[in-house]
Amino acid sequence: PRRKPPPIIRSMSIPQTTPQQARERQRQGALLIDIREPHERASGQAEGALAIARAELEADPGRHLPDTDAEVLLICQAGKRSLAAAEALHAAGYRNVASVEGGTTRWAADGLPLVRPQLEPDEADFLERYSRHLRLPEVGAEGQRRLEDSRVLVVGAGGLGSPAAFYLAAAGVGHLRLVDDDVVDRSNLQRQILHVEDTIGVPKVESARQRLSALNPRVEIEAVRERVSSANVEALLEGVDVVLDGSDNFPLRYLLNDACVKLGKPLVYGAVQRFVGQAGVFDAGRARGQCPCYRCLFPEPPPPEFAPNCAEAGVFGVLPGIVGLLQATEAIKLLLGLGEPLAGRLLQFDALAMRFREVKLAPDPDCPVCAPGRPFPGYIDYARFCGTGI
């Protein structure tokens, strides 16, 4: 049988001290350094500790600690990072360095004094509100600022747009442009969670603006009560980074697709019917010949009798929430450049079977809209194309 590798034994050269002992040594002149990131320190740090992020300290210890013989105590959140940083300092020639066991968590549990850094109100709000994002190395402060500088167009403030907009606002997307020309109806409340009983009869975009602003006042909500058409679609796409399609009819889906291909905008698609839904990303406008567009998936719309809307066929109430959250996830990934987007893939979900299925999509080399080198053919009469009166 294959032998197991020997266990990794951490170096024992770094002493560890309890918070109580660290507090006493601090009173006697030891230098206590909090190596956490700014967002971690916002909720409180050990009294008297210097704030120097670990990466900054390790990159140039001599600038912060010119005396290699000084007694240095490092503290983080739970004690692991400070121990690793202490080992790095020890390797750099510092012989009198220790780590505070249990970190700031144990410091607070032991009743030792904490202080909050003096921050501007806006910075304090940013660090506290997005603290869980900031802890993710893949997001961090830089990524969160990028989200705040981003603009997303959400077409439809109904079943898909409601959960998508909620999570885009919660995540800190700085500007949401919501477009819908409908008003809230009681039948919407079963699935359109942006709206409540008190907003029945109110324009959906206004109801949405109220709820989203209450959730995150840092986000600018642009409520546009209009019907999207060939005449205004390009103005609505102006300046946005991602388009999220929460529509419920084929003419609008084709229109949004064509405009996104022409203007080079990624389109996050979603659709639901009864107990099944699907989501995908169509990014042919930025990657012609590499990513498909909506027309590559549906060159021709299905006959209206085979594609009833929710009002006609019904919809399982939680289903739009699931698909809308998938759309919000894809939009945030696109804005941050994270992971693998659903470009070239259609994700299908069956709520009754609780099963996901993925279908690979290839760009159509003969697509009338996104084929490489093909000029934009112009907008068409999408209602007539789809055989509807919408």
C-alpha positions as CSV (number, residue, x, y, z in Angstrom):
1,P,0.0,0.0,0.0
2,R,1.1,3.6,-0.7
3,R,2.5,5.3,2.4
4,K,0.8,8.5,3.5
5,P,3.0,11.6,3.4
6,P,4.3,12.8,6.7
7,P,2.2,15.6,8.4
8,I,3.2,19.2,7.9
9,I,4.6,20.5,11.1
10,R,4.5,24.3,11.6
11,S,7.7,25.9,12.7
12,M,7.9,26.2,16.5
13,S,10.3,29.2,16.4
14,I,7.5,31.7,16.7
15,P,6.2,32.2,20.3
16,Q,2.5,32.8,20.8
17,T,1.0,34.9,23.6
18,T,-2.5,35.3,25.0
19,P,-4.3,38.6,24.5
20,Q,-3.9,39.3,28.3
21,Q,-0.2,38.7,28.1
22,A,0.0,40.8,24.9
23,R,-1.8,43.7,26.6
24,E,0.7,43.6,29.5
25,R,3.7,43.5,27.2
26,Q,2.2,46.3,25.2
27,R,2.1,48.4,28.4
28,Q,5.8,47.6,28.9
29,G,6.7,49.0,25.4
30,A,6.1,46.1,23.0
31,L,4.7,47.2,19.6
32,L,1.3,45.7,18.8
33,I,0.5,45.6,15.1
34,D,-3.0,44.7,13.6
35,I,-2.2,43.1,10.3
36,R,-5.8,42.8,9.1
37,E,-7.3,44.6,6.1
38,P,-9.0,48.0,6.6
39,H,-12.5,46.5,6.3
40,E,-11.8,44.0,9.1
41,R,-10.6,46.7,11.4
42,A,-13.6,48.9,10.9
43,S,-15.6,46.9,13.5
44,G,-12.9,47.4,16.1
45,Q,-9.3,46.7,16.8
46,A,-7.1,46.2,19.8
47,E,-6.6,49.5,21.7
48,G,-3.2,50.9,21.0
49,A,-2.5,48.7,18.0
50,L,-0.9,50.0,14.8
51,A,-2.8,49.3,11.6
52,I,-0.5,47.8,9.0
53,A,-2.0,45.3,6.5
54,R,-0.1,42.0,6.3
55,A,0.9,42.4,2.6
56,E,2.2,45.9,3.2
57,L,4.2,44.8,6.3
58,E,5.7,41.8,4.6
59,A,6.5,43.7,1.4
60,D,8.7,46.2,3.2
61,P,9.2,45.5,6.9
62,G,12.1,47.8,7.3
63,R,10.0,50.8,6.4
64,H,7.6,50.1,9.2
65,L,10.0,48.4,11.7
66,P,13.5,49.9,11.3
67,D,14.7,48.2,14.6
68,T,15.0,44.5,14.1
69,D,15.5,44.0,17.8
70,A,12.2,45.7,18.8
71,E,9.6,43.5,20.5
72,V,6.8,43.1,18.0
73,L,3.4,41.5,18.6
74,L,1.2,40.7,15.6
75,I,-2.5,40.3,15.8
76,C,-5.1,39.3,13.2
77,Q,-8.7,38.0,13.4
78,A,-8.1,34.5,14.7
79,G,-4.3,34.1,15.0
80,K,-3.4,32.2,11.9
81,R,-2.4,35.1,9.6
82,S,-0.5,36.8,12.4
83,L,1.5,33.6,13.0
84,A,2.4,33.3,9.3
85,A,3.3,37.0,9.2
86,A,5.5,36.6,12.3
87,E,7.3,33.7,10.6
88,A,7.9,36.0,7.6
89,L,9.3,38.7,9.8
90,H,11.5,36.2,11.6
91,A,12.9,35.0,8.3
92,A,13.6,38.7,7.5
93,G,15.8,39.0,10.5
94,Y,13.4,40.0,13.3
95,R,14.2,38.0,16.4
96,N,11.8,39.3,19.0
97,V,8.4,38.8,17.3
98,A,5.3,36.9,18.5
99,S,1.8,36.2,17.5
100,V,-1.3,36.9,19.6
101,E,-3.2,33.6,20.0
102,G,-6.8,33.8,19.0
103,G,-6.4,37.2,17.5
104,T,-8.9,40.0,17.8
105,T,-11.7,37.6,18.4
106,R,-10.2,36.3,21.6
107,W,-9.0,39.8,22.6
108,A,-12.7,41.0,22.5
109,A,-13.9,37.8,24.2
110,D,-11.4,38.4,27.1
111,G,-13.0,41.8,27.6
112,L,-9.9,43.8,26.5
113,P,-10.5,47.3,25.1
114,L,-11.3,47.7,21.4
115,V,-11.4,51.0,19.5
116,R,-13.0,51.8,16.1
117,P,-10.8,53.6,13.6
118,Q,-11.8,57.1,12.7
119,L,-13.4,56.9,9.3
120,E,-15.5,59.2,7.2
121,P,-19.1,58.1,7.3
122,D,-19.2,57.0,3.7
123,E,-16.1,54.9,4.1
124,A,-17.4,53.3,7.3
125,D,-20.6,52.5,5.5
126,F,-18.8,51.0,2.6
127,L,-16.6,48.8,4.8
128,E,-19.4,47.6,7.0
129,R,-22.0,47.0,4.3
130,Y,-19.8,45.1,2.0
131,S,-17.6,43.4,4.6
132,R,-18.4,39.8,3.4
133,H,-17.5,40.7,-0.2
134,L,-14.3,42.4,0.9
135,R,-13.2,39.3,2.6
136,L,-13.2,37.5,-0.7
137,P,-9.8,37.8,-2.4
138,E,-11.6,37.5,-5.7
139,V,-13.6,40.7,-5.0
140,G,-11.8,42.7,-2.3
141,A,-12.0,46.5,-2.1
142,E,-10.9,47.0,-5.7
143,G,-13.7,44.7,-7.0
144,Q,-16.3,46.3,-4.8
145,R,-15.3,49.7,-6.1
146,R,-15.7,48.4,-9.6
147,L,-19.2,47.3,-8.8
148,E,-20.0,50.7,-7.5
149,D,-18.8,52.2,-10.7
150,S,-20.9,49.8,-12.8
151,R,-24.2,50.3,-14.5
152,V,-26.8,47.6,-15.3
153,L,-29.9,47.8,-17.3
154,V,-32.7,45.6,-16.0
155,V,-35.6,45.3,-18.4
156,G,-38.7,44.3,-16.6
157,A,-39.5,44.8,-12.9
158,G,-41.5,41.6,-12.6
159,G,-40.8,38.0,-11.8
160,L,-37.2,37.9,-13.0
161,G,-36.3,41.5,-12.6
162,S,-37.4,41.5,-8.9
163,P,-34.9,39.1,-7.4
164,A,-32.2,40.1,-9.9
165,A,-32.5,43.8,-9.0
166,F,-32.7,43.0,-5.3
167,Y,-29.4,41.2,-5.3
168,L,-27.7,43.6,-7.7
169,A,-28.6,46.4,-5.4
170,A,-27.5,44.4,-2.3
171,A,-24.2,43.6,-4.0
172,G,-23.5,47.2,-4.5
173,V,-23.9,47.7,-8.3
174,G,-23.7,51.5,-8.4
175,H,-26.4,52.3,-10.9
176,L,-29.5,50.3,-11.8
177,R,-31.6,51.4,-14.7
178,L,-35.0,49.7,-14.4
179,V,-37.4,49.8,-17.3
180,D,-41.0,48.7,-17.2
181,D,-44.3,50.3,-18.3
182,D,-46.7,48.3,-16.1
183,V,-48.3,48.9,-12.7
184,V,-48.4,46.5,-9.8
185,D,-51.3,44.1,-9.7
186,R,-52.3,41.9,-6.8
187,S,-51.6,38.8,-9.0
188,N,-47.9,39.9,-9.2
189,L,-47.3,39.5,-5.5
190,Q,-47.1,35.7,-5.7
191,R,-43.6,36.0,-7.3
192,Q,-42.6,39.6,-8.0
193,I,-41.0,40.2,-4.6
194,L,-40.1,43.8,-5.2
195,H,-43.7,44.8,-4.8
196,V,-46.0,44.8,-1.8
197,E,-49.7,45.2,-1.1
198,D,-49.4,48.9,-0.5
199,T,-47.9,49.5,-4.0
200,I,-50.8,47.9,-5.9
201,G,-51.7,50.3,-8.7
202,V,-48.2,52.0,-8.4
203,P,-45.9,51.9,-11.5
204,K,-43.6,48.9,-11.0
205,V,-40.5,50.9,-11.5
206,E,-41.5,53.3,-8.8
207,S,-42.4,50.5,-6.4
208,A,-39.0,48.9,-7.2
209,R,-37.2,52.2,-6.7
210,Q,-38.7,52.5,-3.2
211,R,-37.8,49.0,-2.1
212,L,-34.3,49.0,-3.6
213,S,-33.4,52.4,-2.2
214,A,-34.5,51.3,1.2
215,L,-32.3,48.2,0.9
216,N,-29.2,50.1,-0.3
217,P,-29.2,53.9,-0.4
218,R,-25.7,53.8,-2.0
219,V,-27.2,52.5,-5.2
220,E,-28.6,55.0,-7.7
221,I,-32.0,53.7,-9.0
222,E,-33.1,55.1,-12.4
223,A,-36.7,54.3,-12.8
224,V,-37.8,54.5,-16.5
225,R,-41.5,53.9,-17.1
226,E,-41.4,53.2,-20.8
227,R,-42.2,50.4,-23.2
228,V,-39.0,49.3,-24.8
229,S,-39.1,49.7,-28.6
230,S,-36.8,50.0,-31.6
231,A,-37.1,53.8,-31.1
232,N,-35.7,54.0,-27.6
233,V,-33.7,50.8,-27.1
234,E,-30.3,52.3,-27.9
235,A,-30.9,55.2,-25.6
236,L,-31.8,52.8,-22.8
237,L,-28.6,50.8,-23.4
238,E,-26.5,53.9,-23.4
239,G,-23.7,53.8,-20.9
240,V,-24.6,50.4,-19.3
241,D,-22.1,47.6,-18.8
242,V,-24.5,44.7,-18.7
243,V,-28.1,44.2,-19.9
244,L,-30.3,41.8,-17.9
245,D,-33.4,40.6,-19.7
246,G,-36.3,40.2,-17.4
247,S,-38.9,40.4,-20.1
248,D,-41.7,38.0,-20.7
249,N,-42.3,38.0,-24.5
250,F,-40.4,37.1,-27.6
251,P,-40.5,40.4,-29.5
252,L,-38.7,42.1,-26.7
253,R,-36.1,39.4,-26.4
254,Y,-35.2,39.6,-30.0
255,L,-35.1,43.4,-29.9
256,L,-32.8,43.4,-26.9
257,N,-30.6,40.7,-28.5
258,D,-30.2,42.7,-31.7
259,A,-29.4,45.9,-29.9
260,C,-26.9,44.2,-27.6
261,V,-25.1,42.7,-30.6
262,K,-25.0,46.0,-32.4
263,L,-23.8,48.0,-29.4
264,G,-21.4,45.3,-28.0
265,K,-23.2,44.7,-24.7
266,P,-23.4,41.4,-22.9
267,L,-27.0,40.2,-22.5
268,V,-28.0,38.0,-19.5
269,Y,-31.0,36.0,-20.5
270,G,-33.7,34.3,-18.4
271,A,-37.1,32.8,-19.0
272,V,-39.7,30.9,-17.0
273,Q,-42.8,28.9,-17.8
274,R,-44.9,26.8,-15.4
275,F,-42.2,24.7,-13.5
276,V,-39.2,25.2,-15.8
277,G,-36.8,28.0,-16.4
278,Q,-33.6,28.7,-18.2
279,A,-30.7,31.2,-18.1
280,G,-27.7,32.1,-20.3
281,V,-25.4,34.8,-21.4
282,F,-25.3,36.0,-25.0
283,D,-22.1,38.0,-25.6
284,A,-21.8,37.9,-29.4
285,G,-21.6,41.7,-29.6
286,R,-18.2,41.5,-27.9
287,A,-17.1,38.1,-29.2
288,R,-18.4,37.6,-32.7
289,G,-17.8,34.1,-34.0
290,Q,-16.9,32.9,-30.5
291,C,-20.2,33.4,-28.5
292,P,-23.7,32.9,-29.8
293,C,-26.5,35.4,-29.6
294,Y,-30.2,34.7,-28.8
295,R,-30.9,34.3,-32.5
296,C,-28.4,31.5,-32.7
297,L,-30.5,29.6,-30.1
298,F,-33.9,30.6,-31.6
299,P,-33.5,31.5,-35.3
300,E,-37.3,31.6,-35.5
301,P,-39.7,32.3,-32.7
302,P,-42.1,29.5,-31.8
303,P,-45.7,29.9,-32.8
304,P,-47.6,32.0,-30.1
305,E,-49.8,29.0,-29.2
306,F,-46.7,27.1,-28.2
307,A,-45.2,29.9,-26.1
308,P,-47.9,31.2,-23.7
309,N,-46.9,33.8,-21.2
310,C,-47.3,33.4,-17.4
311,A,-50.7,35.0,-17.4
312,E,-51.9,32.3,-19.7
313,A,-50.0,29.2,-18.6
314,G,-49.2,30.0,-15.0
315,V,-45.9,29.9,-13.2
316,F,-44.6,28.3,-10.0
317,G,-44.1,31.2,-7.6
318,V,-40.5,30.5,-6.6
319,L,-39.3,29.7,-10.1
320,P,-38.6,33.3,-11.2
321,G,-36.7,33.8,-8.0
322,I,-34.3,31.0,-8.8
323,V,-33.8,32.1,-12.4
324,G,-33.5,35.8,-11.5
325,L,-30.8,35.0,-8.9
326,L,-28.9,33.0,-11.6
327,Q,-29.1,36.1,-13.8
328,A,-27.9,38.4,-11.0
329,T,-25.0,36.0,-10.4
330,E,-24.0,36.1,-14.1
331,A,-24.3,39.9,-14.2
332,I,-22.0,40.3,-11.2
333,K,-19.5,37.8,-12.6
334,L,-19.4,39.7,-15.8
335,L,-18.9,43.0,-14.0
336,L,-16.0,41.6,-12.0
337,G,-14.5,39.4,-14.6
338,L,-14.9,36.4,-12.3
339,G,-15.3,32.7,-13.1
340,E,-16.8,31.2,-16.2
341,P,-19.9,33.0,-17.5
342,L,-22.8,31.1,-19.1
343,A,-21.7,32.4,-22.6
344,G,-22.2,29.5,-25.0
345,R,-24.2,27.6,-22.4
346,L,-27.9,27.4,-21.7
347,L,-28.7,26.4,-18.1
348,Q,-32.1,24.7,-17.8
349,F,-33.9,24.1,-14.5
350,D,-36.7,21.8,-13.7
351,A,-38.2,22.8,-10.3
352,L,-40.4,19.6,-10.0
353,A,-37.4,17.3,-10.5
354,M,-35.0,19.8,-8.8
355,R,-32.6,19.2,-11.6
356,F,-30.3,21.4,-13.7
357,R,-29.2,20.5,-17.2
358,E,-26.7,22.4,-19.3
359,V,-26.8,22.6,-23.1
360,K,-23.8,23.8,-25.1
361,L,-24.6,26.5,-27.6
362,A,-22.4,27.3,-30.7
363,P,-22.5,30.5,-32.7
364,D,-24.4,30.2,-36.0
365,P,-21.9,31.2,-38.8
366,D,-24.9,32.3,-40.8
367,C,-26.7,34.2,-38.1
368,P,-28.3,37.3,-39.7
369,V,-27.3,39.5,-36.8
370,C,-24.0,38.2,-35.2
371,A,-22.1,36.4,-38.0
372,P,-18.6,37.8,-38.2
373,G,-18.2,40.6,-40.7
374,R,-22.0,40.9,-41.3
375,P,-23.2,44.5,-41.0
376,F,-26.2,45.1,-38.6
377,P,-29.3,44.5,-40.7
378,G,-31.4,47.1,-38.8
379,Y,-34.3,46.7,-36.4
380,I,-37.4,45.0,-37.7
381,D,-41.1,44.7,-36.8
382,Y,-40.5,42.3,-34.0
383,A,-44.2,41.8,-33.1
384,R,-44.9,40.8,-36.7
385,F,-41.8,38.6,-36.8
386,C,-43.0,36.7,-33.7
387,G,-46.6,36.6,-34.9
388,T,-48.0,38.5,-31.9
389,G,-49.8,41.7,-31.4
390,I,-47.4,42.8,-28.6
